[in-house]
Amino acid sequence: QVQLVESGGGLVQYGGSLRLSCTASGNIFRINTMGWYRQAPGKQRELVATISSGGTTNYADSVKGRFTISRDNAKNTVYLQMNSLKPEDTAVYYCNHEQTFLATGLSYWGQGTRVTVSS
């Protein structure tokens, strides 16, 4: 099992910045992918950004150039630096950790942290 604890959400004005953090603990494999997803009211959960343990990143088109994902493997922590925030970024942001065990994909989720961007 892997446990994820997120922090850093809050209320910010249009154009502002926030940094989210997520620390994983438990049975963590060396090769894994961590990422951030978000879910706005009335919408499905969507990918924001992911980063592999080797540093390969992937971003949703809607956040490219504004958000930066990074990680500290020694601390099992992933970060999401969010700049130039817009009201449409308002959502609950969920941390995700994925790893493979005996060809079976394992996916773990944090409890979510709320980000609200006021216009």
C-alpha positions in Angstrom: 0.0 0.0 0.0 1.0 3.6 -0.7 -0.3 6.6 1.3 -0.4 10.0 -0.2 -0.7 13.3 1.7 -1.3 16.5 -0.2 -0.9 20.1 0.9 -0.8 23.6 -0.5 -4.3 24.3 -1.8 -6.2 27.4 -1.0 -7.8 30.6 -2.3 -5.9 32.8 -4.8 -6.8 35.6 -7.0 -6.7 35.5 -10.8 -3.1 35.6 -12.0 -1.7 34.4 -8.7 0.4 31.3 -7.9 0.2 28.3 -5.6 2.4 25.3 -5.0 0.9 21.9 -4.2 3.0 19.2 -2.6 2.3 15.5 -2.2 4.4 13.0 -0.2 4.1 9.3 -0.6 4.8 6.7 2.1 4.6 3.0 2.3 5.6 0.3 -0.1 7.1 2.5 -2.9 8.9 1.0 -5.8 11.9 2.7 -7.3 10.2 3.0 -10.7 6.9 4.8 -10.5 4.9 7.7 -11.9 3.4 10.5 -9.8 1.0 13.1 -11.0 -1.8 15.5 -10.4 -5.4 15.3 -11.5 -8.2 17.7 -10.9 -12.0 17.6 -10.7 -14.1 20.7 -11.0 -17.7 20.7 -9.8 -19.9 18.8 -12.2 -17.0 17.6 -14.3 -15.0 14.5 -14.6 -11.6 14.1 -13.1 -8.9 15.1 -15.6 -5.2 14.9 -16.0 -3.1 17.9 -15.1 0.4 16.7 -15.2 2.5 13.6 -14.5 6.2 12.9 -13.9 8.0 9.6 -14.0 10.7 8.6 -11.5 13.1 9.2 -14.4 11.9 12.8 -14.8 9.7 12.5 -17.9 6.8 14.9 -17.7 3.4 15.1 -19.4 1.0 18.1 -19.2 -2.5 18.8 -20.2 -2.7 21.4 -22.9 -4.7 23.7 -20.7 -1.8 24.1 -18.2 1.2 24.0 -20.5 3.4 27.0 -19.9 1.7 27.9 -16.6 2.2 24.8 -14.4 5.4 22.9 -13.6 5.5 19.5 -12.1 8.7 18.3 -10.3 9.7 15.7 -7.8 12.2 14.9 -5.2 12.8 11.1 -5.3 14.7 11.1 -2.0 11.7 12.5 -0.3 9.1 10.7 -2.4 7.4 14.0 -3.0 5.9 15.6 -6.1 5.2 19.3 -6.5 3.0 21.3 -8.8 3.9 24.9 -9.2 0.9 26.7 -10.6 1.3 30.2 -12.0 -1.0 32.6 -13.9 -4.0 30.9 -12.3 -7.4 31.3 -13.9 -10.9 30.8 -12.5 -11.2 27.7 -14.7 -8.3 26.1 -12.7 -10.7 26.0 -9.7 -11.0 22.3 -8.7 -10.1 19.7 -6.2 -6.6 18.6 -7.0 -5.7 14.9 -6.4 -2.3 13.4 -6.2 -1.7 10.1 -7.9 1.0 7.5 -7.6 1.3 4.6 -10.0 3.6 1.6 -10.0 3.7 -1.9 -11.4 3.9 -5.1 -9.5 4.1 -8.4 -11.3 2.7 -6.8 -14.5 -0.2 -5.4 -12.5 -0.7 -1.7 -12.4 -1.3 -0.2 -9.0 -2.8 3.2 -8.6 -3.2 5.2 -5.4 -4.9 8.5 -4.7 -4.6 11.3 -2.2 -7.6 12.8 -0.4 -7.5 15.9 -2.6 -6.8 19.6 -1.9 -9.0 22.4 -3.0 -7.8 25.2 -5.2 -10.1 28.2 -5.7 -9.2 31.0 -8.1 -11.3 34.2 -7.8 -11.8 36.5 -10.7 
